[in-house]
Amino acid sequence: MTVRRAQNGDADAYGDLVARHRPAALRVATVVLGSADGADDVVQQATERAWRSFASFDAARPFRPWFLRIVANGARNDRRARDRRAHLEVRAAHAGMAQESATPEEAAVSDADRQRVVAALNLLDGDDRLVIALRWFEQLSEAEMVETLDVPAGTVKSRLSRAMGRLRAVLEAEGAVNG
């Protein structure tokens, strides 16, 4: 098992593990930062931070949510330090997601509709964008979101519900969603 080898100090095994989750980590960092600018640095720092604390990682738990939580926390700290609230460049993150796996639902969404959703997402705050991205872009399960956000399941459900409600309201206000 790659996780156990990595915990035993195998840097190559850890590198393989991180490489598998790097695209998702970059998208999460982009969502939290509000821009792709600096996402690589945040992921690199999170990778180093995770390696330093990897001995304490519970191998019985999934790696992905643990790692994405470290990335999200690092991105939040970076964003606070820069004190900026730039608009999200979701197109780059969404393009990466679409290349990995285009579902029939994604294929059915026209470019114009996608642009309206991106514009609406840009109007939401960072926490709303993060919870929506984790669920719909990264397709994390509720349990994975609990691990990633380090909050109870009920909090995940309520945050996602409120964020989707705000996204829906923005889209309806722009006439992008039919009643």
VEXZAGU-386203 format. One record per atom (N, C-alpha, C, O): atom name; x, y, z; residue number from 1; residue in one letter. Coordinates in steps of 0.05 Angstrom, whole numbers, plus 32768, in hexadecimal, padded with zeros to 4 digits. Example, Ala and Ser with C-alpha at 12.3 -4.5 7.8 and 13.67 -1.06 7.14 Angstrom:
residues 2
site,u,v,w,pos,code
N,8108,7F8E,809C,1,A
CA,80F6,7FA6,809C,1,A
C,8108,7FBE,809C,1,A
O,811D,7FBE,80A9,1,A
N,8101,7FD3,808E,2,S
CA,8111,7FEB,808F,2,S
C,8102,8001,809D,2,S
O,810C,8017,80A1,2,S
END
This chain:
residues 179
site,u,v,w,pos,code
N,8011,7FE8,8000,1,M
CA,8000,8000,8000,1,M
C,8012,8019,8000,1,M
O,8025,801B,8010,1,M
N,800B,802B,7FEE,2,T
CA,801B,8043,7FEB,2,T
C,801C,8054,8004,2,T
O,8031,805F,800B,2,T
N,8006,8057,8012,3,V
CA,8005,8067,802A,3,V
C,8018,805C,803F,3,V
O,8027,806B,804C,3,V
N,8017,8043,8044,4,R
CA,8029,8036,8058,4,R
C,8046,8039,8051,4,R
O,8057,803F,8062,4,R
N,804C,8036,8037,5,R
CA,8068,8039,802E,5,R
C,8071,8056,8033,5,R
O,8088,805B,803C,5,R
N,8060,8069,802D,6,A
CA,8066,8085,8031,6,A
C,806A,808B,804E,6,A
O,807D,809A,8056,6,A
N,8059,8080,805F,7,Q
CA,805C,8085,807C,7,Q
C,8076,8079,8087,7,Q
O,8080,8082,809B,7,Q
N,8080,8065,8079,8,N
CA,809A,8059,8081,8,N
C,80B2,8068,8075,8,N
O,80C8,805E,8077,8,N
N,80AC,807F,8069,9,G
CA,80C2,8090,8060,9,G
C,80C9,808E,8042,9,G
O,80DC,8099,8039,9,G
N,80B8,807F,8033,10,D
CA,80BD,807C,8016,10,D
C,80B3,8095,8008,10,D
O,809B,8098,8003,10,D
N,80C6,80A6,8001,11,A
CA,80BF,80C0,7FF4,11,A
C,80B3,80BC,7FD9,11,A
O,80A1,80CB,7FD1,11,A
N,80BB,80A7,7FCA,12,D
CA,80AF,80A1,7FB0,12,D
C,8092,809A,7FB3,12,D
O,8081,80A2,7FA2,12,D
N,808C,808A,7FC6,13,A
CA,8070,8082,7FCB,13,A
C,805F,809B,7FD2,13,A
O,8049,809D,7FC8,13,A
N,806A,80AC,7FE3,14,Y
CA,805C,80C5,7FEA,14,Y
C,8058,80D6,7FD1,14,Y
O,8043,80E1,7FCD,14,Y
N,806D,80D8,7FC1,15,G
CA,806B,80E8,7FA8,15,G
C,8055,80DD,7F95,15,G
O,8046,80ED,7F89,15,G
N,8053,80C3,7F93,16,D
CA,803E,80B7,7F83,16,D
C,8023,80BD,7F8E,16,D
O,8010,80C3,7F7F,16,D
N,8020,80BC,7FA8,17,L
CA,8007,80C1,7FB5,17,L
C,7FFE,80DE,7FB1,17,L
O,7FE7,80E3,7FAA,17,L
N,8010,80F1,7FB4,18,V
CA,800A,810D,7FB0,18,V
C,8004,8113,7F93,18,V
O,7FF2,8122,7F8C,18,V
N,8014,8107,7F81,19,A
CA,8010,810C,7F64,19,A
C,7FF4,8103,7F5B,19,A
O,7FE8,8110,7F4A,19,A
N,7FEA,80EE,7F67,20,R
CA,7FCF,80E5,7F60,20,R
C,7FBA,80F9,7F68,20,R
O,7FA5,80FB,7F5A,20,R
N,7FBE,8109,7F7C,21,H
CA,7FAA,811C,7F86,21,H
C,7FB1,8139,7F80,21,H
O,7FA3,814B,7F88,21,H
N,7FC7,813E,7F72,22,R
CA,7FD0,8159,7F6C,22,R
C,7FBC,8169,7F5C,22,R
O,7FB7,8180,7F62,22,R
N,7FB0,815D,7F46,23,P
CA,7F9C,816D,7F37,23,P
C,7F85,8177,7F49,23,P
O,7F7C,818E,7F47,23,P
N,7F7B,8166,7F5A,24,A
CA,7F65,816E,7F6C,24,A
C,7F6F,8183,7F80,24,A
O,7F61,8196,7F86,24,A
N,7F88,8180,7F8A,25,A
CA,7F93,8193,7F9D,25,A
C,7F96,81AE,7F8F,25,A
O,7F91,81C3,7F9C,25,A
N,7F9F,81AF,7F76,26,L
CA,7FA1,81C8,7F68,26,L
C,7F86,81D6,7F64,26,L
O,7F84,81EE,7F67,26,L
N,7F72,81C6,7F5E,27,R
CA,7F57,81D2,7F5B,27,R
C,7F4D,81DD,7F76,27,R
O,7F41,81F2,7F76,27,R
N,7F51,81CE,7F8B,28,V
CA,7F48,81D8,7FA6,28,V
C,7F57,81F1,7FAD,28,V
O,7F4B,8204,7FB7,28,V
N,7F71,81F2,7FA9,29,A
CA,7F80,820A,7FAF,29,A
C,7F77,8221,7F9E,29,A
O,7F74,8237,7FA8,29,A
N,7F70,821C,7F85,30,T
CA,7F66,8231,7F73,30,T
C,7F4C,823C,7F7D,30,T
O,7F47,8254,7F7D,30,T
N,7F3A,822A,7F86,31,V
CA,7F20,8233,7F90,31,V
C,7F23,8244,7FA9,31,V
O,7F17,8259,7FAB,31,V
N,7F34,823B,7FBB,32,V
CA,7F37,824A,7FD4,32,V
C,7F45,8265,7FD0,32,V
O,7F3D,8279,7FDC,32,V
N,7F59,8265,7FBF,33,L
CA,7F68,827D,7FBA,33,L
C,7F58,8291,7FAA,33,L
O,7F5C,82A9,7FAB,33,L
N,7F45,8287,7F9A,34,G
CA,7F36,8299,7F88,34,G
C,7F44,829D,7F6E,34,G
O,7F3A,82AC,7F5D,34,G
N,7F5A,8290,7F6A,35,S
CA,7F6A,8293,7F52,35,S
C,7F7E,827C,7F50,35,S
O,7F86,8271,7F64,35,S
N,7F86,8276,7F38,36,A
CA,7F9B,8261,7F34,36,A
C,7FB6,826C,7F3D,36,A
O,7FC9,825C,7F41,36,A
N,7FB9,8286,7F3F,37,D
CA,7FD2,8292,7F47,37,D
C,7FD9,8289,7F64,37,D
O,7FCB,828F,7F77,37,D
N,7FEF,827B,7F66,38,G
CA,7FF8,8272,7F80,38,G
C,7FEF,8256,7F88,38,G
O,7FF8,824C,7F9C,38,G
N,7FDE,824A,7F78,39,A
CA,7FD4,822F,7F7F,39,A
C,7FEB,821B,7F80,39,A
O,7FEB,820A,7F91,39,A
N,7FFD,821C,7F6C,40,D
CA,8014,8209,7F6C,40,D
C,8024,820C,7F86,40,D
O,802B,81F8,7F92,40,D
N,8029,8224,7F8F,41,D
CA,8038,8229,7FA7,41,D
C,802A,821D,7FC0,41,D
O,8036,8211,7FD1,41,D
N,8010,8222,7FC1,42,V
CA,8000,8217,7FD7,42,V
C,8001,81F9,7FD8,42,V
O,8004,81ED,7FED,42,V
N,7FFE,81EC,7FC1,43,V
CA,7FFE,81CF,7FC0,43,V
C,801A,81C5,7FC7,43,V
O,801C,81B1,7FD6,43,V
N,802F,81D2,7FBE,44,Q
CA,804A,81C9,7FC5,44,Q
C,804E,81CC,7FE3,44,Q
O,8059,81B9,7FF0,44,Q
N,8045,81E2,7FEF,45,Q
CA,8048,81E5,800C,45,Q
C,8038,81D1,801B,45,Q
O,8041,81C6,8030,45,Q
N,8020,81CB,8012,46,A
CA,800F,81B7,801E,46,A
C,801C,819B,801C,46,A
O,801A,818B,802F,46,A
N,8028,8196,8005,47,T
CA,8035,817C,8001,47,T
C,804C,8179,8016,47,T
O,804F,8163,8022,47,T
N,805B,818E,801A,48,E
CA,8071,818D,802D,48,E
C,8066,818A,804A,48,E
O,8071,817B,805A,48,E
N,8052,819A,8050,49,R
CA,8045,8199,806A,49,R
C,803A,817D,8070,49,R
O,803D,8172,8086,49,R
N,802D,8171,805C,50,A
CA,8021,8156,805F,50,A
C,8038,8142,8064,50,A
O,8035,8130,8074,50,A
N,804D,8144,8055,51,W
CA,8064,8131,8058,51,W
C,806F,8133,8074,51,W
O,8075,811E,8080,51,W
N,8072,814B,807F,52,R
CA,807D,814E,809A,52,R
C,806B,8141,80AF,52,R
O,8075,8138,80C4,52,R
N,8051,8141,80AA,53,S
CA,803E,8136,80BE,53,S
C,8033,811B,80B6,53,S
O,8021,8111,80C2,53,S
N,803E,810F,80A1,54,F
CA,8033,80F7,8096,54,F
C,8036,80DF,80A9,54,F
O,8025,80CD,80A8,54,F
N,8049,80DF,80BA,55,A
CA,804C,80C9,80CE,55,A
C,8034,80C7,80E0,55,A
O,802D,80B1,80E9,55,A
N,8026,80DD,80E5,56,S
CA,800F,80DD,80F6,56,S
C,7FF5,80D8,80E7,56,S
O,7FDF,80D6,80F3,56,S
N,7FF6,80D6,80CC,57,F
CA,7FDE,80D1,80BC,57,F
C,7FD3,80B5,80C2,57,F
O,7FE3,80A2,80C3,57,F
N,7FB9,80B3,80C6,58,D
CA,7FAC,809A,80CB,58,D
C,7FA8,808B,80B0,58,D
O,7F97,8093,80A1,58,D
N,7FB8,8077,80AB,59,A
CA,7FB7,8068,8092,59,A
C,7F9C,805A,808D,59,A
O,7F97,8052,8076,59,A
N,7F8C,8057,80A2,60,A
CA,7F72,804B,809E,60,A
C,7F5E,805F,8091,60,A
O,7F49,8056,8088,60,A
N,7F65,8078,8091,61,R
CA,7F54,808D,8085,61,R
C,7F5D,8093,8069,61,R
O,7F74,808E,8062,61,R
N,7F4C,809E,8059,62,P
CA,7F54,80A5,803D,62,P
C,7F67,80BD,803D,62,P
O,7F64,80D0,804D,62,P
N,7F7B,80BC,802B,63,F
CA,7F8F,80D1,8029,63,F
C,7F84,80EA,801D,63,F
O,7F8A,8100,8026,63,F
N,7F74,80E7,8008,64,R
CA,7F6A,80FE,7FF8,64,R
C,7F5D,8114,8009,64,R
O,7F66,812B,8007,64,R
N,7F49,810E,801A,65,P
CA,7F3D,8123,802A,65,P
C,7F51,8130,803D,65,P
O,7F50,8148,8042,65,P
N,7F63,8120,8049,66,W
CA,7F77,812B,805B,66,W
C,7F89,813F,804D,66,W
O,7F8F,8154,8057,66,W
N,7F93,8137,8036,67,F
CA,7FA4,8147,8026,67,F
C,7F96,8161,801C,67,F
O,7FA1,8177,801E,67,F
N,7F7D,815E,8013,68,L
CA,7F6F,8175,8009,68,L
C,7F68,8189,8020,68,L
O,7F66,81A1,801B,68,L
N,7F65,817F,8038,69,R
CA,7F61,8191,804F,69,R
C,7F7A,81A1,8054,69,R
O,7F78,81B9,8059,69,R
N,7F91,8194,8052,70,I
CA,7FAA,81A3,8056,70,I
C,7FAD,81B8,8040,70,I
O,7FB6,81CE,8045,70,I
N,7FA6,81B1,8027,71,V
CA,7FA8,81C4,8011,71,V
C,7F94,81DB,8016,71,V
O,7F9C,81F2,8013,71,V
N,7F7C,81D5,801D,72,A
CA,7F67,81EA,8021,72,A
C,7F70,81FC,8038,72,A
O,7F6D,8215,8036,72,A
N,7F7A,81F1,804E,73,N
CA,7F83,8202,8064,73,N
C,7F9B,8214,805C,73,N
O,7F9C,822B,8063,73,N
N,7FAD,8208,804D,74,G
CA,7FC4,8218,8043,74,G
C,7FBB,822E,8031,74,G
O,7FC5,8245,8032,74,G
N,7FA8,8228,8020,75,A
CA,7F9E,823D,800D,75,A
C,7F8F,8253,801C,75,A
O,7F92,826A,8015,75,A
N,7F80,824B,8030,76,R
CA,7F72,8260,8041,76,R
C,7F87,8272,804E,76,R
O,7F84,828A,804E,76,R
N,7F9B,8266,8059,77,N
CA,7FB0,8276,8066,77,N
C,7FBE,8288,8052,77,N
O,7FC3,82A0,8058,77,N
N,7FC4,827E,803B,78,D
CA,7FD1,828E,8026,78,D
C,7FBF,82A5,801E,78,D
O,7FC8,82BB,801A,78,D
N,7FA6,829F,801A,79,R
CA,7F93,82B4,8011,79,R
C,7F90,82CA,8026,79,R
O,7F90,82E1,8020,79,R
N,7F8F,82C2,8040,80,R
CA,7F8D,82D6,8055,80,R
C,7FA7,82E7,8056,80,R
O,7FA6,82FF,805A,80,R
N,7FBD,82DA,8052,81,A
CA,7FD7,82E8,8053,81,A
C,7FD8,82FD,803D,81,A
O,7FE3,8313,8041,81,A
N,7FCF,82F6,8026,82,R
CA,7FCF,8309,800F,82,R
C,7FB9,831D,8011,82,R
O,7FBA,8332,8004,82,R
N,7FA5,8317,8021,83,D
CA,7F8E,8329,8025,83,D
C,7F81,8332,800B,83,D
O,7F7E,834A,8006,83,D
N,7F7B,831E,7FFB,84,R
CA,7F6E,8326,7FE2,84,R
C,7F57,8312,7FDD,84,R
O,7F58,82FB,7FE5,84,R
N,7F43,831C,7FD0,85,R
CA,7F2C,830B,7FC9,85,R
C,7F28,830D,7FAA,85,R
O,7F15,831A,7FA1,85,R
N,7F3A,8300,7F9C,86,A
CA,7F38,8300,7F7E,86,A
C,7F21,82EE,7F75,86,A
O,7F19,82DC,7F84,86,A
N,7F18,82F3,7F5D,87,H
CA,7F04,82E1,7F52,87,H
C,7F10,82C6,7F4B,87,H
O,7F27,82C4,7F44,87,H
N,7EFF,82B2,7F4D,88,L
CA,7F08,8296,7F48,88,L
C,7F0C,8292,7F2A,88,L
O,7EFB,829A,7F1A,88,L
N,7F22,8285,7F23,89,E
CA,7F27,827D,7F07,89,E
C,7F1E,8260,7F04,89,E
O,7F2F,824E,7F01,89,E
N,7F04,825C,7F05,90,V
CA,7EF9,8241,7F05,90,V
C,7EFE,8234,7EEA,90,V
O,7F00,821B,7EE8,90,V
N,7F00,8244,7ED5,91,R
CA,7F03,8237,7EBB,91,R
C,7F1A,8224,7EB9,91,R
O,7F18,820E,7EAF,91,R
N,7F31,822C,7EC4,92,A
CA,7F49,821B,7EC4,92,A
C,7F43,8202,7ED4,92,A
O,7F4A,81EC,7ECB,92,A
N,7F38,8205,7EEC,93,A
CA,7F32,81EE,7EFD,93,A
C,7F1D,81DC,7EF0,93,A
O,7F20,81C4,7EF0,93,A
N,7F09,81E9,7EE4,94,H
CA,7EF3,81D9,7ED8,94,H
C,7EFE,81CB,7EBF,94,H
O,7EF6,81B4,7EB9,94,H
N,7F0F,81D8,7EAF,95,A
CA,7F1A,81CB,7E97,95,A
C,7F2A,81B3,7E9F,95,A
O,7F28,819E,7E92,95,A
N,7F39,81B4,7EB5,96,G
CA,7F48,819D,7EBE,96,G
C,7F36,8187,7EC7,96,G
O,7F3B,8170,7EC1,96,G
N,7F20,818E,7ED5,97,M
CA,7F0D,817A,7EDD,97,M
C,7EFF,816D,7EC5,97,M
O,7EFB,8155,7EC5,97,M
N,7EF8,817D,7EB1,98,A
CA,7EE9,8173,7E9A,98,A
C,7EFB,8160,7E8A,98,A
O,7EF1,814C,7E7F,98,A
N,7F15,8165,7E89,99,Q
CA,7F27,8154,7E7B,99,Q
C,7F2A,8139,7E89,99,Q
O,7F2D,8124,7E7B,99,Q
N,7F28,8139,7EA4,100,E
CA,7F2B,8120,7EB2,100,E
C,7F13,810D,7EAE,100,E
O,7F16,80F5,7EAA,100,E
N,7EFB,8119,7EAF,101,S
CA,7EE3,8108,7EAB,101,S
C,7ECC,8119,7EA4,101,S
O,7EC1,8127,7EB6,101,S
N,7EC3,8118,7E8C,102,A
CA,7EAC,8127,7E83,102,A
C,7E94,8114,7E86,102,A
O,7E92,8100,7E78,102,A
N,7E81,811B,7E97,103,T
CA,7E69,810C,7E9A,103,T
C,7E55,8116,7E86,103,T
O,7E58,812B,7E7A,103,T
N,7E40,8107,7E81,104,P
CA,7E2B,8110,7E6F,104,P
C,7E1F,812B,7E77,104,P
O,7E18,813B,7E66,104,P
N,7E1C,812F,7E92,105,E
CA,7E11,8148,7E9B,105,E
C,7E24,815F,7E94,105,E
O,7E1A,8174,7E8B,105,E
N,7E3E,815B,7E97,106,E
CA,7E51,8170,7E91,106,E
C,7E51,8176,7E73,106,E
O,7E52,818D,7E6A,106,E
N,7E4F,8161,7E63,107,A
CA,7E4F,8164,7E46,107,A
C,7E36,8173,7E3D,107,A
O,7E37,8181,7E28,107,A
N,7E20,8171,7E4B,108,A
CA,7E07,817D,7E44,108,A
C,7E07,819B,7E4A,108,A
O,7DF8,81AA,7E3E,108,A
N,7E18,81A4,7E5C,109,V
CA,7E18,81C0,7E63,109,V
C,7E27,81D0,7E4D,109,V
O,7E3E,81CA,7E46,109,V
N,7E19,81E3,7E42,110,S
CA,7E25,81F3,7E2C,110,S
C,7E3B,8205,7E37,110,S
O,7E3C,820A,7E4F,110,S
N,7E4C,820F,7E26,111,D
CA,7E61,8221,7E2E,111,D
C,7E55,823B,7E3A,111,D
O,7E5F,8245,7E4E,111,D
N,7E3F,8244,7E2F,112,A
CA,7E32,825C,7E39,112,A
C,7E28,8257,7E56,112,A
O,7E2C,8268,7E68,112,A
N,7E1C,8241,7E5A,113,D
CA,7E12,823A,7E75,113,D
C,7E2A,8237,7E89,113,D
O,7E28,8241,7E9F,113,D
N,7E3F,822B,7E80,114,R
CA,7E57,8227,7E90,114,R
C,7E62,8243,7E98,114,R
O,7E6A,8247,7EAF,114,R
N,7E63,8255,7E85,115,Q
CA,7E6D,8270,7E8A,115,Q
C,7E5C,827E,7E9F,115,Q
O,7E66,828D,7EB0,115,Q
N,7E41,827B,7E9D,116,R
CA,7E2F,8287,7EB1,116,R
C,7E34,827C,7ECD,116,R
O,7E34,828A,7EE0,116,R
N,7E38,8261,7ECE,117,V
CA,7E3D,8255,7EE8,117,V
C,7E58,825F,7EF3,117,V
O,7E5A,8265,7F0B,117,V
N,7E6C,8261,7EE3,118,V
CA,7E86,826B,7EEC,118,V
C,7E83,8287,7EF6,118,V
O,7E8E,828E,7F0B,118,V
N,7E75,8298,7EE8,119,A
CA,7E71,82B4,7EF0,119,A
C,7E62,82B5,7F0B,119,A
O,7E69,82C5,7F1C,119,A
N,7E4E,82A3,7F0E,120,A
CA,7E3F,82A3,7F27,120,A
C,7E50,8299,7F3E,120,A
O,7E4F,82A3,7F54,120,A
N,7E61,8284,7F39,121,L
CA,7E73,827B,7F4E,121,L
C,7E86,8291,7F57,121,L
O,7E8D,8292,7F6E,121,L
N,7E8F,82A1,7F44,122,N
CA,7EA1,82B7,7F4B,122,N
C,7E94,82CB,7F5E,122,N
O,7EA3,82DA,7F6C,122,N
N,7E7A,82CC,7F5F,123,L
CA,7E6C,82DE,7F70,123,L
C,7E69,82D3,7F8D,123,L
O,7E62,82E2,7F9F,123,L
N,7E6E,82BA,7F90,124,L
CA,7E6B,82AD,7FAB,124,L
C,7E85,82B1,7FBB,124,L
O,7E9A,82B7,7FB0,124,L
N,7E82,82AF,7FD5,125,D
CA,7E9B,82B1,7FE6,125,D
C,7EAB,8297,7FE4,125,D
O,7EA1,8283,7FDA,125,D
N,7EC3,8298,7FEF,126,G
CA,7ED6,8282,7FEC,126,G
C,7ECC,8268,7FF9,126,G
O,7ED1,8253,7FEE,126,G
N,7EBF,826A,8010,127,D
CA,7EB5,8252,801D,127,D
C,7E9F,8244,800C,127,D
O,7E9F,822C,800A,127,D
N,7E8E,8254,7FFF,128,D
CA,7E79,8249,7FEE,128,D
C,7E86,823B,7FD6,128,D
O,7E7E,8225,7FCE,128,D
N,7E9A,8249,7FCA,129,R
CA,7EA7,823E,7FB2,129,R
C,7EB5,8224,7FB9,129,R
O,7EB4,8211,7FAA,129,R
N,7EC2,8223,7FD1,130,L
CA,7ED0,820B,7FD9,130,L
C,7EBD,81F3,7FDC,130,L
O,7EC3,81DE,7FD2,130,L
N,7EA7,81F7,7FEA,131,V
CA,7E96,81E0,7FEF,131,V
C,7E89,81D6,7FD5,131,V
O,7E85,81BE,7FD1,131,V
N,7E82,81E9,7FC3,132,I
CA,7E77,81E1,7FA9,132,I
C,7E8C,81D3,7F99,132,I
O,7E86,81BF,7F8C,132,I
N,7EA4,81DD,7F99,133,A
CA,7EBA,81D0,7F89,133,A
C,7EC0,81B4,7F94,133,A
O,7EC4,81A2,7F84,133,A
N,7EC1,81B1,7FAE,134,L
CA,7EC7,8197,7FB9,134,L
C,7EB2,8182,7FB1,134,L
O,7EB8,816B,7FAA,134,L
N,7E99,818B,7FB2,135,R
CA,7E83,8178,7FAC,135,R
C,7E80,8173,7F8E,135,R
O,7E7E,815D,7F85,135,R
N,7E7F,8189,7F7E,136,W
CA,7E77,8186,7F62,136,W
C,7E8F,8185,7F4F,136,W
O,7E8D,8177,7F3A,136,W
N,7EA5,8192,7F55,137,F
CA,7EBC,8190,7F43,137,F
C,7ECD,8178,7F4B,137,F
O,7ED6,8168,7F39,137,F
N,7ED2,8174,7F65,138,E
CA,7EE3,815E,7F6E,138,E
C,7ED3,8145,7F73,138,E
O,7EDE,812F,7F77,138,E
N,7EB9,8147,7F74,139,Q
CA,7EA6,8131,7F79,139,Q
C,7EAD,8122,7F92,139,Q
O,7EAC,8109,7F93,139,Q
N,7EB4,8131,7FA7,140,L
CA,7EB9,8124,7FC1,140,L
C,7E9F,811B,7FCD,140,L
O,7E8A,8129,7FCA,140,L
N,7E9F,8105,7FDB,141,S
CA,7E87,80FC,7FE9,141,S
C,7E84,810D,8002,141,S
O,7E95,811D,8009,141,S
N,7E6D,810A,800E,142,E
CA,7E68,8119,8027,142,E
C,7E7D,8112,803C,142,E
O,7E87,8124,804A,142,E
N,7E84,80F8,803E,143,A
CA,7E98,80F0,8052,143,A
C,7EB3,80FC,804B,143,A
O,7EC2,8104,805E,143,A
N,7EBA,80FE,8032,144,E
CA,7ED4,810A,802A,144,E
C,7ED4,8128,8030,144,E
O,7EE8,8133,8038,144,E
N,7EBD,8135,802C,145,M
CA,7EBA,8151,8032,145,M
C,7EBD,8156,8050,145,M
O,7EC9,816A,8059,145,M
N,7EB2,8144,8061,146,V
CA,7EB4,8146,807E,146,V
C,7ED2,8146,8085,146,V
O,7EDB,8156,8095,146,V
N,7EE1,8133,8079,147,E
CA,7EFE,8131,807E,147,E
C,7F0C,8149,8074,147,E
O,7F1D,8154,8083,147,E
N,7F06,8152,805C,148,T
CA,7F14,8169,8050,148,T
C,7F10,8183,805F,148,T
O,7F22,8192,8064,148,T
N,7EF7,8188,8066,149,L
CA,7EF0,81A1,8073,149,L
C,7EF3,81A0,8091,149,L
O,7EF3,81B5,809F,149,L
N,7EF6,8187,809C,150,D
CA,7EF9,8183,80B8,150,D
C,7EE1,818F,80C8,150,D
O,7EE5,819D,80DC,150,D
N,7EC9,8188,80BE,151,V
CA,7EB1,8191,80CC,151,V
C,7E9D,8179,80CC,151,V
O,7EA1,8166,80BD,151,V
N,7E89,817A,80DD,152,P
CA,7E75,8164,80DE,152,P
C,7E65,8162,80C4,152,P
O,7E63,8175,80B5,152,P
N,7E5A,814A,80BF,153,A
CA,7E4A,8145,80A7,153,A
C,7E33,8159,80A4,153,A
O,7E2D,8162,808E,153,A
N,7E26,815F,80BA,154,G
CA,7E10,8172,80B8,154,G
C,7E19,818E,80AF,154,G
O,7E0A,819C,80A1,154,G
N,7E30,8196,80B7,155,T
CA,7E3B,81AF,80AE,155,T
C,7E42,81AF,8091,155,T
O,7E3D,81C2,8082,155,T
N,7E4C,8198,8087,156,V
CA,7E52,8196,806A,156,V
C,7E37,8199,805B,156,V
O,7E36,81A7,8047,156,V
N,7E23,818B,8064,157,K
CA,7E09,818C,8056,157,K
C,7DFE,81A8,8056,157,K
O,7DF4,81B2,8041,157,K
N,7DFF,81B6,806D,158,S
CA,7DF3,81D0,806E,158,S
C,7E03,81E4,805E,158,S
O,7DF8,81F6,8051,158,S
N,7E1E,81E2,805F,159,R
CA,7E2F,81F5,804F,159,R
C,7E2A,81F1,8031,159,R
O,7E27,8204,8022,159,R
N,7E28,81D8,8029,160,L
CA,7E24,81D2,800D,160,L
C,7E08,81DC,8004,160,L
O,7E05,81E7,7FEF,160,L
N,7DF4,81D7,8015,161,S
CA,7DD9,81E0,800E,161,S
C,7DD8,81FE,800C,161,S
O,7DCB,8208,7FF9,161,S
N,7DE4,820C,801F,162,R
CA,7DE3,8229,801E,162,R
C,7DF3,8234,8006,162,R
O,7DEA,8247,7FF9,162,R
N,7E0A,8228,8001,163,A
CA,7E1A,8231,7FEA,163,A
C,7E0B,822D,7FD0,163,A
O,7E0B,823E,7FBE,163,A
N,7DFE,8216,7FCD,164,M
CA,7DEF,8210,7FB4,164,M
C,7DD7,8223,7FB2,164,M
O,7DD0,822B,7F9C,164,M
N,7DCB,8229,7FC9,165,G
CA,7DB5,823C,7FC9,165,G
C,7DBE,8257,7FBF,165,G
O,7DB0,8265,7FB0,165,G
N,7DD5,8260,7FC9,166,R
CA,7DDF,827A,7FC1,166,R
C,7DE7,827A,7FA3,166,R
O,7DE2,828D,7F95,166,R
N,7DF3,8264,7F9A,167,L
CA,7DFA,8262,7F7E,167,L
C,7DE0,8262,7F6D,167,L
O,7DDF,8270,7F58,167,L
N,7DCC,8253,7F75,168,R
CA,7DB3,8253,7F67,168,R
C,7DA6,826E,7F65,168,R
O,7D9C,8276,7F51,168,R
N,7DA7,827D,7F7C,169,A
CA,7D9C,8298,7F7D,169,A
C,7DAA,82AB,7F69,169,A
O,7D9D,82BB,7F5B,169,A
N,7DC5,82A9,7F68,170,V
CA,7DD4,82BA,7F55,170,V
C,7DCC,82B3,7F39,170,V
O,7DC8,82C5,7F28,170,V
N,7DCB,8299,7F33,171,L
CA,7DC4,8291,7F18,171,L
C,7DA7,8299,7F10,171,L
O,7DA2,82A1,7EFA,171,L
N,7D95,8296,7F23,172,E
CA,7D79,829E,7F1E,172,E
C,7D77,82BC,7F1A,172,E
O,7D68,82C6,7F09,172,E
N,7D86,82CB,7F29,173,A
CA,7D86,82E8,7F26,173,A
C,7D90,82F1,7F0B,173,A
O,7D88,8305,7F01,173,A
N,7DA2,82E1,7F00,174,E
CA,7DAC,82E6,7EE5,174,E
C,7D9C,82D9,7ECF,174,E
O,7DA2,82DC,7EB7,174,E
N,7D86,82CB,7ED7,175,G
CA,7D75,82BE,7EC3,175,G
C,7D82,82A5,7EB6,175,G
O,7D79,829D,7EA1,175,G
N,7D96,829A,7EC3,176,A
CA,7DA4,8283,7EB8,176,A
C,7D97,8268,7EBE,176,A
O,7D9D,8254,7EB1,176,A
N,7D85,8268,7ED1,177,V
CA,7D78,824F,7ED9,177,V
C,7D5A,8251,7ED5,177,V
O,7D4E,8265,7EDD,177,V
N,7D4F,823E,7EC8,178,N
CA,7D32,823F,7EC4,178,N
C,7D24,8233,7EDC,178,N
O,7D2A,821C,7EE4,178,N
N,7D11,8242,7EE7,179,G
CA,7D03,823D,7EFE,179,G
C,7CFF,8223,7F09,179,G
O,7CF1,8220,7F1D,179,G
END
